[in-house]
Amino acid sequence: MGIFSYIIGTGTSGLSGQRAMQQVVSTNIANVNTPGYVRQRMVFSAQSGIAGVGIQPSSGPRNRLLMDHIGMVKGQLGFHDGSNRTLSFVESATNELDGIGLGPRMTEFRENLNALTADPSNTALRREVLNGGKKLAFAFRNIRRQLTDASETSHYEMKYAAAEINRMAEEVAGLNDLVQNQEMLVGDTGNVELQELVSRRDELISQLSELADVTSVQQKDGTTSLYLGGGRLLVQADLFNEVKVSNIGNGPTYDINFTITSTDGGPDLDPVKPIGGQIGGLRDAYNSAVRDGINRVDEIAFEFVEEFNARHQSGFGLNGATGIDFFDPIAVQDGAAGSMVVANVIDDDLDNIAAATAAGNLPGGNGNLISLAECMTDIGTMPTGESFYDAWVDYRADITQQIQRATMGVQTERATAEQLENLFQNEAGVSLDEEMVMMSQAKTAFDAASQVIRAADEMAQTVLMMVR
């Protein structure tokens, strides 16, 4: 052992203590802006059987309880964020601030019918009724198209989230393998690199926690196992499973199904519990707002056309015609809103609009117009007991409440996550000021050690001269 090593031990890497200290400090400084990086510190200890100070493997403070809590909060943040992303598509589809949504078109059509009651034979007013019906039919078709687009976008977002989960799971498995190999290395160089690998893995797990609710378990060999969906294995050592997104039934109202591949090559496994996180929030909002919204709009359109046509068939047009549909009949509820149009017989001849309740009331009879105008707001016309207008208003109100809950959830959980991450950074983050102090202290310590070495050399030389 050299004289310098006698005073300051070198640990097990073969580097001098000073070089090891410099490496740790420089690594900390280089990673000052690296997300999730945990600062490293050299650990000094007395060396058994020899003089001097030994250097133990570098280490960083990792509060696992705090890290797990951050992961849980990020999972909740991801869930609300995923819900918000899907609901934002629905919000744009149901927005009626510009006055051209489904609700305003129902109101406008009702006003057109009421206006015609004052002069049932007026051609201009009859044309307004025709145009009002066309606008209402277009509003139904348009809202369904926008919700269908939201369905496709939501499905794409879920597949993208799953791809990100799988990518990160694969990287965590790769880091597990590197950590296992690195822990077998001897010396401070390996220790510093090991801590960087662990920091990277912890950051990936933190990001994963926002995409899905994952539970991490630290293993004795230095690896981390990840579970999701109520205990389904995602990562174990250097092995990883994949999350798959599939649809059941016909679009755009299909059911979304998540499965996890099996490491033993068996069939894909269903989650035991909801996966949660962003991908879970996307699915939850898809079910409650998009899929149910499309079904709701189709139901309203189907029931409305049935009821309105039945009332219109019972009336008489200016030409005495009766039994005429105002809208093209719709055979099935599925897709009803997307196929709603005014019947050609009405478009071709305005006299076919049935205003009167009896042929003897022509041309001034308006009794059937009153019934048609009330069709939108009559209670009990929907299977749920609501009116058509109220059914739509209730759906919009439910969307608004969901958006408010998701927005508040994002704000609350984000603030909580930021507080916890700041607390973690205070414990484990890199401070440039502290690193400069450490560097200065190291330099002072080793300068002092050099002076001791020189004094020892001088004393040794003096003793040798005396012996001679």
C-alpha positions in Angstrom: 0.0 0.0 0.0 1.3 3.5 -0.9 1.8 6.2 1.7 -1.2 8.2 0.4 -3.4 5.1 0.6 -2.2 4.5 4.1 -3.6 7.9 5.2 -6.8 7.8 3.1 -8.1 4.4 2.1 -9.1 3.6 -1.4 -12.1 1.3 -0.8 -12.2 -1.5 -3.4 -12.1 0.3 -6.7 -8.4 0.9 -7.0 -9.0 4.6 -7.4 -7.6 7.1 -4.9 -10.1 8.5 -2.3 -9.8 11.9 -3.9 -10.6 10.7 -7.4 -13.5 8.7 -6.0 -14.9 11.8 -4.2 -14.4 13.9 -7.3 -16.3 11.3 -9.4 -19.2 11.2 -7.1 -19.5 15.0 -6.9 -19.1 15.4 -10.7 -21.8 12.8 -11.3 -24.1 14.6 -8.9 -23.5 17.9 -10.7 -24.0 16.3 -14.1 -27.4 15.0 -13.0 -28.6 18.2 -11.2 -31.5 18.4 -13.8 -32.1 14.7 -14.2 -35.6 13.8 -13.1 -35.6 11.3 -10.2 -31.9 11.4 -9.7 -30.8 10.8 -6.1 -27.7 12.6 -4.9 -24.8 10.3 -4.0 -22.5 10.6 -0.9 -19.2 8.9 -0.2 -19.3 7.0 3.1 -16.1 7.0 5.1 -15.2 4.5 7.8 -12.3 3.2 9.8 -10.3 0.5 8.1 -9.9 -2.7 10.1 -6.2 -3.6 10.9 -4.7 -0.6 9.1 -4.5 3.1 9.7 -6.4 5.7 7.7 -9.9 6.1 6.5 -11.7 3.7 4.2 -14.3 4.6 1.5 -17.4 2.5 1.4 -19.7 2.3 -1.6 -21.5 5.5 -2.4 -25.2 5.7 -1.5 -28.1 8.0 -1.9 -31.1 8.7 0.5 -34.2 6.9 -0.8 -37.3 7.3 1.3 -39.3 4.3 -0.1 -42.4 5.2 1.9 -42.4 8.7 0.4 -41.7 7.3 -3.1 -44.6 4.9 -2.8 -46.9 7.7 -1.7 -45.8 9.8 -4.7 -46.6 6.9 -7.0 -50.1 6.5 -5.5 -50.8 10.2 -5.9 -49.5 10.1 -9.4 -51.8 7.2 -10.2 -54.8 9.3 -9.0 -53.5 12.3 -11.0 -53.2 10.1 -14.1 -56.7 8.8 -13.6 -58.3 12.3 -13.4 -56.1 13.5 -16.3 -57.1 10.5 -18.5 -60.8 11.3 -17.7 -60.3 14.9 -18.5 -58.6 14.1 -21.8 -61.6 12.0 -23.0 -64.2 14.4 -21.5 -62.6 17.3 -23.4 -63.6 15.7 -26.7 -67.1 15.2 -25.4 -67.2 18.8 -24.1 -66.5 20.2 -27.6 -69.2 18.0 -29.1 -71.9 19.0 -26.5 -70.9 22.7 -26.4 -73.9 24.9 -27.1 -72.5 28.3 -26.4 -72.6 29.2 -30.1 -76.3 28.4 -30.2 -76.1 25.6 -32.8 -76.1 22.5 -30.6 -78.8 19.9 -30.3 -80.7 21.7 -27.4 -80.9 25.0 -29.3 -82.0 23.2 -32.5 -84.9 21.5 -30.6 -85.9 24.9 -29.2 -85.7 26.5 -32.6 -87.8 23.7 -34.3 -90.4 24.1 -31.5 -90.6 27.8 -32.1 -91.0 27.2 -35.9 -93.9 25.0 -35.3 -95.5 27.4 -32.8 -95.1 30.3 -35.3 -96.9 28.3 -38.0 -99.9 27.8 -35.6 -100.7 31.5 -36.1 -101.1 31.1 -39.9 -101.0 27.4 -40.9 -101.3 28.1 -44.7 -98.4 30.5 -44.8 -95.8 29.2 -47.2 -92.9 31.1 -45.7 -93.7 29.8 -42.2 -94.0 26.3 -43.5 -90.6 26.6 -45.1 -89.2 27.7 -41.7 -90.7 24.5 -40.2 -89.0 22.5 -43.0 -85.6 24.2 -42.4 -86.0 23.8 -38.6 -86.5 20.1 -39.1 -83.5 19.9 -41.3 -81.3 21.8 -38.8 -82.5 19.5 -36.0 -81.7 16.4 -38.1 -78.3 17.8 -38.9 -77.7 18.5 -35.2 -78.4 14.9 -34.3 -76.1 13.6 -37.1 -73.4 16.1 -36.1 -73.4 15.3 -32.4 -73.2 11.6 -33.2 -70.3 12.1 -35.6 -68.4 14.1 -33.0 -69.0 11.5 -30.3 -67.9 8.8 -32.8 -64.7 10.8 -33.4 -64.3 11.1 -29.6 -64.7 7.3 -29.4 -62.0 6.7 -31.9 -59.6 9.2 -30.3 -60.2 7.8 -26.9 -59.5 4.3 -28.2 -56.2 5.6 -29.8 -55.2 7.3 -26.5 -55.7 4.1 -24.6 -53.6 2.1 -27.1 -50.9 4.8 -26.9 -50.9 4.7 -23.1 -50.6 0.9 -23.2 -47.7 1.2 -25.6 -46.0 3.6 -23.2 -46.6 1.3 -20.2 -45.1 -1.6 -22.2 -42.1 0.5 -23.3 -41.3 1.6 -19.7 -41.9 -1.9 -18.3 -39.3 -3.3 -20.8 -36.8 -0.6 -19.8 -37.4 -1.3 -16.1 -36.7 -5.0 -16.8 -33.5 -4.1 -18.7 -32.4 -1.9 -15.8 -33.1 -4.7 -13.4 -30.7 -6.8 -15.3 -28.0 -4.1 -15.3 -28.5 -3.5 -11.6 -28.0 -7.2 -10.9 -24.8 -7.2 -12.9 -23.6 -3.9 -11.5 -24.0 -5.0 -7.9 -21.5 -7.8 -8.6 -18.9 -5.2 -9.6 -16.4 -4.1 -7.0 -15.4 -0.5 -6.5 -16.6 3.1 -6.3 -16.9 3.4 -10.1 -19.5 0.6 -10.1 -21.2 2.1 -7.1 -21.7 5.5 -8.7 -23.0 3.9 -11.9 -25.2 1.6 -9.9 -26.9 4.5 -8.2 -27.5 6.2 -11.5 -29.2 3.0 -12.8 -31.4 2.8 -9.7 -32.3 6.5 -10.0 -33.3 6.0 -13.6 -35.4 2.9 -12.7 -37.1 4.8 -9.9 -38.0 7.7 -12.3 -39.4 5.2 -14.8 -41.6 3.6 -12.1 -42.8 7.1 -11.1 -43.8 7.8 -14.7 -45.4 4.4 -14.9 -47.4 5.1 -11.8 -49.1 8.0 -13.6 -50.1 5.7 -16.6 -51.4 2.8 -14.4 -51.6 2.0 -10.7 -48.5 -0.1 -10.2 -47.2 -1.6 -7.0 -43.4 -1.9 -6.7 -41.7 -4.5 -4.5 -37.9 -4.3 -3.8 -36.2 -7.7 -4.1 -33.1 -8.8 -2.2 -31.1 -9.1 -5.4 -31.5 -5.4 -6.1 -34.3 -5.8 -8.7 -37.8 -4.3 -8.5 -40.9 -6.2 -9.3 -44.0 -4.4 -10.6 -47.6 -5.5 -10.3 -50.8 -3.9 -11.6 -54.5 -4.8 -12.0 -54.9 -6.3 -8.6 -51.7 -8.3 -8.5 -51.0 -9.1 -12.2 -47.2 -9.3 -12.8 -45.8 -6.6 -15.0 -42.1 -6.8 -14.3 -40.0 -9.5 -12.6 -36.2 -9.3 -12.7 -35.4 -9.0 -16.5 -38.8 -10.3 -17.6 -41.8 -8.1 -18.4 -45.4 -8.6 -19.5 -47.4 -6.4 -21.8 -50.7 -4.6 -21.4 -53.0 -5.1 -24.4 -56.1 -3.0 -25.4 -58.8 -4.7 -27.4 -62.4 -3.9 -28.2 -65.5 -6.2 -27.9 -68.4 -5.6 -30.2 -69.0 -3.1 -33.0 -67.6 0.4 -32.9 -68.1 3.1 -31.9 -69.9 1.7 -28.9 -67.7 -1.3 -28.3 -66.5 -2.2 -24.8 -62.8 -1.7 -24.1 -61.0 -4.7 -22.6 -57.5 -4.7 -21.0 -55.5 -7.8 -20.7 -51.9 -8.7 -19.5 -49.8 -11.2 -21.2 -48.6 -14.2 -19.2 -44.9 -14.8 -18.7 -45.4 -18.6 -19.0 -46.8 -18.3 -22.5 -50.4 -19.0 -21.3 -53.5 -17.1 -22.3 -53.7 -13.4 -21.7 -54.9 -12.5 -18.2 -57.7 -10.2 -17.2 -57.0 -7.6 -14.5 -58.3 -8.6 -11.1 -59.0 -5.0 -10.3 -59.2 -1.8 -12.5 -55.8 -0.9 -13.8 -56.3 2.8 -12.8 -53.9 5.6 -13.8 -54.3 7.5 -17.0 -55.3 4.5 -19.0 -58.0 3.7 -16.5 -59.3 7.2 -16.5 -59.5 7.2 -20.3 -61.5 4.0 -20.2 -63.8 5.2 -17.4 -64.7 8.4 -19.2 -65.1 6.5 -22.5 -67.7 4.3 -20.8 -69.6 7.0 -18.9 -69.4 9.8 -21.4 -68.6 8.6 -24.9 -70.1 5.2 -25.3 -73.1 6.0 -23.1 -73.4 9.4 -24.9 -73.6 7.8 -28.3 -76.2 5.3 -27.1 -78.1 8.2 -25.4 -78.2 10.3 -28.5 -79.3 7.4 -30.6 -82.1 6.6 -28.2 -83.3 10.2 -28.1 -83.2 10.4 -32.0 -85.0 7.0 -32.4 -87.8 7.7 -29.9 -88.2 11.3 -31.1 -88.6 10.3 -34.8 -91.1 7.5 -33.7 -93.2 9.9 -31.6 -93.0 12.9 -34.0 -93.9 10.8 -37.0 -96.8 9.2 -35.2 -98.2 12.6 -34.3 -97.6 13.9 -37.8 -99.3 10.9 -39.4 -102.5 11.7 -37.4 -102.8 15.2 -38.9 -103.7 16.6 -42.3 -101.7 18.7 -44.8 -103.1 21.6 -46.8 -103.8 19.2 -49.6 -105.7 16.9 -47.4 -103.0 14.3 -47.3 -102.6 12.3 -44.1 -100.5 9.4 -42.7 -97.3 11.0 -43.8 -94.0 10.8 -42.0 -92.2 14.1 -41.4 -88.8 12.3 -40.9 -87.6 9.2 -42.7 -88.6 6.2 -40.4 -85.7 4.6 -38.5 -85.7 0.9 -38.2 -83.3 0.3 -35.3 -82.0 2.4 -32.4 -78.3 1.7 -33.1 -77.1 4.5 -35.4 -80.4 6.4 -35.3 -79.0 9.8 -34.7 -76.6 9.4 -37.6 -79.3 8.6 -40.1 -81.9 11.2 -39.2 -83.2 13.2 -42.2 -86.4 15.0 -43.2 -88.6 12.9 -45.5 -88.5 13.7 -49.2 -92.3 13.9 -49.3 -92.1 16.9 -46.9 -89.1 18.5 -48.7 -90.8 18.2 -52.1 -94.1 19.6 -51.0 -94.6 21.9 -48.1 -98.4 21.3 -48.2 -97.7 17.9 -46.8 -96.8 19.4 -43.4 -99.8 18.2 -41.3 -101.0 21.2 -39.4 -104.7 20.3 -38.9 -106.2 17.5 -36.8 -109.1 17.0 -39.3 -109.7 17.5 -43.0 -112.6 19.7 -42.2 -110.4 22.2 -40.3 -108.4 23.0 -43.4 -106.8 25.4 -44.3 -106.7 27.2 -41.0 -106.6 24.2 -38.6 -103.5 24.2 -36.3 -104.4 21.6 -33.7 -101.8 19.1 -34.9 -99.1 21.7 -35.0 -99.7 22.4 -31.3 -99.2 18.7 -30.6 -96.1 18.5 -32.7 -94.6 21.6 -31.0 -95.1 20.0 -27.6 -93.5 16.8 -28.7 -90.0 17.9 -27.6 -91.1 18.8 -24.1 -93.9 16.3 -23.3 -93.0 14.3 -20.2 -93.1 10.5 -20.6 -92.1 10.4 -24.3 -88.7 8.8 -23.4 -88.6 5.3 -21.9 -87.1 6.8 -18.8 -90.1 9.0 -18.3 -88.4 12.2 -19.4 -89.1 14.5 -22.3 -86.7 14.4 -25.3 -85.4 17.8 -24.4 -84.9 17.0 -20.7 -83.1 13.7 -21.7 -80.5 15.7 -23.7 -80.2 18.4 -21.0 -79.6 15.8 -18.3 -76.9 14.1 -20.4 -75.1 17.5 -20.9 -75.4 18.2 -17.1 -73.9 14.8 -16.3 -71.0 15.6 -18.7 -70.5 19.0 -17.0 -70.4 17.4 -13.6 -67.9 14.8 -14.8 -65.6 17.5 -16.3 -65.8 19.5 -13.0 -64.9 16.4 -11.0 -62.0 15.5 -13.3 -60.7 19.1 -13.4 -60.8 19.4 -9.7 -59.2 16.0 -9.3 -56.3 17.0 -11.6 -55.7 20.2 -9.7 -55.8 18.6 -6.3 -53.7 15.6 -7.1 -51.2 17.7 -9.1 -50.7 20.1 -6.2 -50.3 17.1 -3.8 -47.8 15.4 -6.2 -45.8 18.6 -6.5 -45.6 19.0 -2.7 -44.5 15.4 -2.2 -41.9 15.7 -5.0 -40.5 18.9 -3.5 -40.2 17.1 -0.2 -38.4 14.3 -1.9 -36.1 16.7 -3.7 -35.3 18.4 -0.4 -34.2 14.9 0.9 -32.6 13.5 -2.1 -32.1 16.1 -4.8 -28.8 17.6 -5.9 -27.8 21.1 -4.6 -25.0 22.8 -6.5 -24.1 24.7 -3.4 -23.7 21.6 -1.3 -21.7 19.9 -4.0 -19.3 22.8 -4.1 -19.0 22.7 -0.4 -18.3 18.9 -0.6 -15.6 19.5 -3.2 -14.0 22.2 -1.1 -14.1 20.0 2.0 -12.5 17.2 0.0 -9.8 19.4 -1.3 -9.1 20.8 2.2 -9.0 17.3 3.7 -6.7 15.9 1.1 -4.4 19.0 1.2 -4.1 18.4 4.9 -3.4 14.7 4.2 -0.7 15.7 1.8 1.0 17.8 4.4 0.9 14.9 6.8 2.4 12.7 4.2 5.2 15.2 3.5 5.9 15.5 7.2 6.0 11.8 7.5 8.4 11.5 4.6 10.7 14.2 6.1 10.7 12.3 9.5 11.5 9.1 7.7 14.4 10.7 5.9 15.7 12.2 9.1 15.5 8.8 10.8 17.4 7.2 7.9 20.1 9.8 8.0 20.5 9.2 11.7 20.9 5.5 11.2 23.5 6.1 8.6 
